[in-house]
Amino acid sequence: MPTPGGPVTVHVPPGSSTGRRLRLRGQGMPRRGQPGDLYARVKVVVPRTLSKKEKELFEQLRDESSFDARRGS
């Protein structure tokens, strides 16, 4: 991810959804001589089309998972 000080690698915690804010300490614009914090917002992007293998894998995951997207749990 590009920052004022140069590119950095960001670790996105598992289970993060669109809209979550991640604080990058010391990666923002300087304030009172010290680098400030930079906030990044997560945006989850889903592919528009899937290959046959990808579709099979997602269906397998659906069958194995207890997660219910409608309830969020």
Backbone bond lengths (Angstrom), bond angles and torsions (degrees), N, CA, C in turn:
res aa  C-N    CA-C-N  psi(-1)  N-CA   C-N-CA  omega(-1)  CA-C   N-CA-C  phi
1 M - - - 1.442 - - 1.528 108.39 -
2 P 1.316 117.48 134.01 1.466 119.31 178.41 1.529 111.24 -74.14
3 T 1.331 116.17 139.63 1.462 122.60 176.09 1.521 107.75 -133.61
4 P 1.335 118.91 168.82 1.464 119.71 177.53 1.531 113.26 -58.61
5 G 1.347 117.43 -28.00 1.455 120.94 -179.90 1.510 114.20 -92.00
6 G 1.328 117.67 0.19 1.455 121.75 -178.10 1.524 110.56 120.92
7 P 1.319 117.05 172.20 1.464 120.01 -176.10 1.529 112.13 -67.47
8 V 1.341 116.11 144.32 1.461 122.99 175.87 1.524 108.85 -134.11
9 T 1.332 114.97 157.23 1.455 120.98 174.68 1.518 107.96 -94.43
10 V 1.319 116.65 132.25 1.461 121.89 -177.66 1.520 108.95 -110.75
11 H 1.337 116.79 130.31 1.463 122.11 174.82 1.522 107.49 -91.28
12 V 1.328 116.38 119.06 1.466 121.69 177.80 1.530 107.00 -97.96
13 P 1.345 117.28 116.62 1.463 120.12 -177.91 1.525 111.94 -60.78
14 P 1.338 116.80 144.92 1.467 120.08 177.33 1.527 110.87 -56.38
15 G 1.300 116.48 143.67 1.461 121.26 178.74 1.517 114.56 84.70
16 S 1.327 117.61 2.11 1.464 120.45 179.72 1.520 109.87 -67.78
17 S 1.324 115.90 137.24 1.456 122.12 179.33 1.518 109.96 -111.85
18 T 1.313 116.07 167.03 1.454 121.17 176.45 1.527 109.52 -55.40
19 G 1.327 115.92 136.17 1.457 121.50 177.81 1.513 113.85 99.29
20 R 1.321 119.16 -16.58 1.461 120.40 179.99 1.521 109.55 -65.20
21 R 1.346 115.89 138.87 1.463 121.39 178.34 1.520 109.76 -98.08
22 L 1.324 115.73 133.86 1.456 122.04 176.26 1.522 108.43 -115.13
23 R 1.339 116.70 127.92 1.465 119.89 179.81 1.520 109.52 -92.77
24 L 1.314 115.68 127.83 1.457 122.86 176.50 1.525 106.75 -106.60
25 R 1.327 116.17 95.09 1.464 121.20 -176.05 1.525 111.69 -62.45
26 G 1.325 114.15 132.27 1.454 120.42 175.35 1.513 115.64 72.03
27 Q 1.329 118.41 11.82 1.462 121.24 -178.50 1.524 113.37 -104.96
28 G 1.342 117.06 0.83 1.455 120.70 -176.88 1.525 112.95 -93.81
29 M 1.304 114.91 -166.65 1.458 121.33 -179.69 1.530 109.78 -70.66
30 P 1.337 116.42 144.99 1.467 119.67 179.84 1.532 111.44 -63.39
31 R 1.329 114.26 142.83 1.464 121.26 177.68 1.518 106.98 -140.89
32 R 1.323 116.72 120.84 1.462 122.95 -176.46 1.529 111.64 55.20
33 G 1.325 115.87 39.95 1.451 121.29 176.91 1.516 115.36 82.47
34 Q 1.324 117.93 -7.44 1.459 122.55 -179.99 1.522 109.50 -112.83
35 P 1.338 117.52 142.73 1.466 118.32 176.28 1.522 110.46 -66.66
36 G 1.302 115.50 135.18 1.461 120.69 179.33 1.524 111.19 -85.35
37 D 1.312 115.35 -178.41 1.458 120.98 178.28 1.526 109.94 -90.09
38 L 1.316 115.26 149.16 1.453 122.59 176.96 1.521 107.14 -116.21
39 Y 1.311 117.36 136.18 1.458 121.19 179.39 1.518 109.82 -110.01
40 A 1.317 114.91 132.57 1.465 121.59 177.56 1.517 107.81 -114.65
41 R 1.298 117.20 140.18 1.460 121.73 178.28 1.531 108.67 -106.34
42 V 1.341 115.82 131.57 1.460 121.66 -178.85 1.523 109.90 -75.54
43 K 1.320 115.79 136.18 1.461 121.60 174.88 1.524 107.58 -130.81
44 V 1.332 116.40 110.01 1.456 121.33 -179.48 1.524 108.00 -84.00
45 V 1.329 116.03 127.29 1.458 121.71 -179.36 1.529 108.20 -117.72
46 V 1.317 115.74 128.80 1.455 122.09 -178.84 1.527 108.55 -105.09
47 P 1.346 117.48 135.57 1.465 119.04 -179.36 1.525 111.94 -63.43
48 R 1.325 116.88 143.62 1.471 121.60 179.88 1.524 111.75 -73.37
49 T 1.316 116.27 -35.98 1.464 119.89 179.85 1.522 108.85 -128.71
50 L 1.334 115.64 151.08 1.452 122.00 179.43 1.519 109.70 -124.08
51 S 1.317 115.05 148.07 1.461 118.70 172.52 1.531 107.78 -73.88
52 K 1.306 116.22 167.11 1.458 120.40 179.06 1.529 110.23 -58.72
53 K 1.335 117.56 -42.79 1.472 122.56 -179.70 1.528 110.68 -64.96
54 E 1.339 117.27 -42.42 1.459 120.41 178.93 1.527 110.89 -61.97
55 K 1.322 115.97 -43.16 1.465 120.20 179.14 1.531 110.38 -61.74
56 E 1.328 117.52 -43.16 1.462 121.11 178.09 1.528 110.97 -61.04
57 L 1.339 116.77 -41.94 1.464 120.66 -179.83 1.526 111.60 -65.68
58 F 1.342 117.56 -41.01 1.467 120.30 177.93 1.526 110.61 -65.62
59 E 1.315 117.00 -38.09 1.470 120.20 177.64 1.522 110.61 -66.21
60 Q 1.331 116.77 -38.40 1.461 120.44 176.92 1.532 110.41 -64.72
61 L 1.306 117.31 -42.82 1.464 121.43 177.18 1.529 110.85 -61.60
62 R 1.326 116.99 -44.12 1.460 121.40 177.90 1.526 110.92 -57.05
63 D 1.334 116.36 -44.24 1.461 120.71 -178.23 1.523 112.63 -68.20
64 E 1.329 117.50 -31.79 1.462 121.84 -177.42 1.532 113.26 -86.98
65 S 1.318 117.33 -25.51 1.469 121.91 -172.95 1.525 112.24 -85.95
66 S 1.338 114.60 148.17 1.467 120.03 174.78 1.533 110.65 -98.64
67 F 1.335 117.51 2.02 1.466 122.00 -178.69 1.528 110.72 -69.60
68 D 1.325 116.40 132.92 1.466 122.52 176.68 1.530 107.31 -114.38
69 A 1.326 117.66 105.95 1.466 121.71 -177.27 1.523 112.00 -62.07
70 R 1.304 118.22 -29.11 1.472 120.32 -179.59 1.524 111.70 -69.85
71 R 1.331 116.73 -31.86 1.459 120.19 179.79 1.532 111.68 -97.84
72 G 1.323 116.69 -14.00 1.458 120.54 -179.96 1.524 112.49 76.48
73 S 1.334 116.69 19.62 1.473 118.73 178.61 1.512 111.00 -145.57
